[in-house]
């Protein structure tokens, strides 16, 4: 495996899960792989878990790490090709990317959707420039349309907590004051479709995800009905895909509460974090024993470490 941008880059998903769990039990067993190698982490957007977990994963494998917060630590960068650069961006990605590639062995990139131009976002303009011009392997640390390291960690977490071979997993939309990208739900659905889990997606009408990610997954517009008998509840907000980037609802009736969790099969609660308390989920659920959000965040280290290990071995 050279680059990692989605579940489809993995040669074998069950083997990847097995490797992640083995690394979790022995995180420092492969430091020889990263000796004298460097990973550069490029952030076009803010980060807490992604930055720390990916740095930790690289260091567990013996790698050096360097972090660049674009537009804060360096020159403002232009991403459009063919533009006259007479504005406030003195550097173009077309030169910056191959230079960064000369300084390292692997590049991690985090670049969110701008939610202004669906075409720009869904063609992954920034991520693909890194893949085209870096000359070294590129790992997506969240792109415009997918967040594969998060989804891999989600899957590891479900595997650790499930009590039956094919649990019912529900992805539920929840209200949020800002318009958020579809990357996390897109990616979560894409990864869950590679399992034998029962997956149900629930959201208000108008929040349908891109069909390329949804496939034939069941959509249930009644959240209470969707929650019935669920083993895992994954809450996440996203803005509209059809009315691109728009907020169509802030209905607090979709907030995950103890009353909603009561109809589940003692479900575990999941969220990628950061989470807005009493908007996405109530304090009572988030602070209860049903919440496994911290376990989920911890597994971000091992999802990233598994991917880096596979790249280094390759």
N, C-alpha and C positions, 0 to 999 in steps of 0.2 A: 504494500500500500504506500503510495507516494503522498497524496493529498487526502485530507479528511474534511468533507463538507456535509456529508449526510450518511445515513445508515447504509446506503447502497455502496459506500466505499469500503465497507468491511467485507473481507473474504468469507467470514463465517461468524454470524451473530452469536450463536450458542457458545462458540469457543471464546469469543471476546468477553462474554459475561463470565465465563469460567476463569479467564485470565484476570479480570478485574477483581474477582473475589480472592484469587490467590495473591494478587498484589496487595490487597487490603490486609491479608494476614502476614505478608512478608514484604513491606514496602521498599526495603533497602537492598533487596537481593539481586538487583540488576544494575548497580551503579557503574559497572564496567562499560555498559552500553553508552553512557553519556559522558564518559571521561574525555576532557579536552574538547567538548562540543558545547555550542551556545545556542540558546533559543532567544529570539527577540519577540516580545509581546507588544503588538501595536494596537492602541486603543483610540478609536475615533469617538467613543462614547464612554460614559462613566461605568465603573465596575467595582465590586467588592469581592464577591465569591469567585467570579471568573478570574480575576487577576491573581488573588491569593492562591486559589486552588491549582491553577495552571502553573504558577511559579513553584509551588510546593511539589507538584507532580514532576516537573522537570528536575528539580533539585534532588528528589528521591531517586532519580535515575542517574545522578551524578553530573548533570548539566549545569553550566553557567546560565544565568538569565539576565536579560536587559529589558527594560520597560520604557516605551515611548508613548506618552499621551499626546496625540496629534493635536495641533493647534494650541497646545499649552506649553509643551517642552521644546518644540521646534518651530519651524516656519509653518505658516498656514499653507495648506496644500490644495492645489487644484486637481480635480478628478476628471473633468470633461476633456475629451480629446478634440482638437481642432479649434480651441478657443484662443482669442487674443488675450494674453495675460496682462491686462492693464489695470487690474483691480488690486485687492489686498492680499492676494495669494502669490507669493514670489516663487514657490516651488511646485513642480508638477509631479504627480505620482509616477509618471512614466520614467523619470530619472531617479526619484527617491526610492522606488521599490527595488530596482536592481542594485543600488548602492547598499541598501539594508541587507539584501541577499548575500552580498560579498562579506558582510560582517558576521554571518551566523550560519547555522546548519538547518534550523527550522524556524519558520515564522508563524506566529499566532496572530490572527486578525479579528478585531471586533468592530463591526460597522453596521449600525442599525438602519432600518428603513427610515426614509425621510417622511413617508406618508403623504407626499405631495404628488408624486408621479409613479403610478403603478408600474409602468413599463420599466422605468429606471430601477425600481426596487426589485421587481421580480426577474430581472435579467442579472441581478447581483453584480452591478457595474464595478464596485470597489473590490469585492472579493476576487472576482475573475481577473482583474488587472494584476493582483498579487500572484495569482496562479500563472498568468501568462508571462510576467516579467521578472519574477523573483529569482528563478533558477535554483530554488531549493524547495523542499516540501512546505506546504502551507496548511495550517490547521484553522478551521473556523471556530472562533470563540464567541460566536453569534453573528449572523449575517442578517440581511434584510428579510429573508424568508424562512430561515431555519436556525435552530439553536441545538446542534447535534450533541455537544458535550453535556448539556443539561438533560436532554432526552435519554442519553445513555445512562446518566446518573439516576434518572427517574426509574429506568428499567431495572438497574441494579438494586435499587431500593425496594421495588415491588417484589423482586425475586427473593430478597432477604426476609420480607414480612408476609408474604402470601402463605395461606394455610391450606390451599388446594391448588391443583395443577392449572386450572383455568379460571382465575378470579374474574369477577365483574369489575371493570374499571370505568369510571365515569369522568369525562372531562366536562366541567361545567363553566360556562361564562359567568362572570361576576362583575358588578358595577365598579367603576373607577372614574375619578374626576378628569382624567386626561385620556387622549386618544393614544392607544398603544399598538405596536405592530402585531402582526399575526405569527411572528417567527416561532414563539414557544408552542402555541397550539398546533400550528402546521407540523412542526417537528415531532411533537408528542404523538399526534395521530399517526404520522408516518412510521415511527418506531413501534408503536403498539400494534400496527397492522402486520408487523413481521413476527408477532407472537401468536400463541393460541388463546390469548385472553379474549373475554367478551368485552368489547369496547362500545360504549355509548357516548355520544356527544350531545350536550343539551345547551341551548342558548335561545334567546328571543329571536323571532323572525327578523331577518335582515342582517344577521351575523353569520351567515353561512360561510364556511371557509372555501378556499380555492379547491375545485373538484380534483385537481391533480394530487392533492394531499388526502382528501377525504375518501376517494374511491367509493366503495359501497358501504361505508360505515353508517350505522343507523343514527339518525338525528331524531331526538325526542324533544319537542318544544315545551313539554310539561316537565319542569325540573323535579317536582315531587315524584312523578312517575318514574323518571330516569333514576332517581336515587334508590328506589325500592330494591332491596337485596344486594346493594352494591358492596363490594369489599374494599374498594379504594375510591376516594373522591379527590379529584385533582381540579382545583379552582384556578381560573386565570381569566383576566380581562383581555379582550382584543377589540380593536376598532373594526368597522365594517370593511369587508373586502369588495363587495359590489358597489357600495357608495364609499369609495376608497378613502380610508382614513377618518371617516366620520363617526361621531358618537351619536348613536340612534337612541340610546337609553341609558339612564342612570338608576334604573328601578332597584331600590334597596330590597325588594322582595326576593331578589336573586342572591343576596348575601347568604353565605353558608352559616347556619345557626345550629344549636343543639336540637331544635325541633326538626330541622331538615335531616340532620344526621340520624335521628331516632328511627327513621324508616329504613336505614341501611342495615347491612349484616355486620354491625359493629365495625363499620368501615374506618380505615385509616385516612387521615386528611393529609393532602400533599399540596405544596405550592413551591414555585421555583425561587421565591424571595427576590427582592424585598416585597413585603406584603402590607397592604393598607388595612390596619385593624378596623373592625366594625364597618368596613366597606366591602372588602372581598370576603372576609370571614370574621366572625365574632371572637372576642377575647376568650369566651368560654370554650370554644372549639380549639382555638389555636394554642391555648395553654393547657389543654387536656391531654390525657394519655393517648388519645386517638391521633394526635398530631405527630407526624414523623418528618416535619420540615427540616429539622436540624440534621437528622440522619441523611436526608436527601442532599443537603448542602455538603455534608462530609464526603459523600460519595462523588462529588464533583472532582475531588483529588484523584480518585481511582478510575473514573471515566477518562480523565485527561491522561493519567499515567499509562493506562492501557493503550491508548492511541499513540502516544509518544514512543512507547516501547515497540509497538508494531512498526512504526516508521523507522526507528533506529535499527531494528533487526533487518528491515528490508533493504 
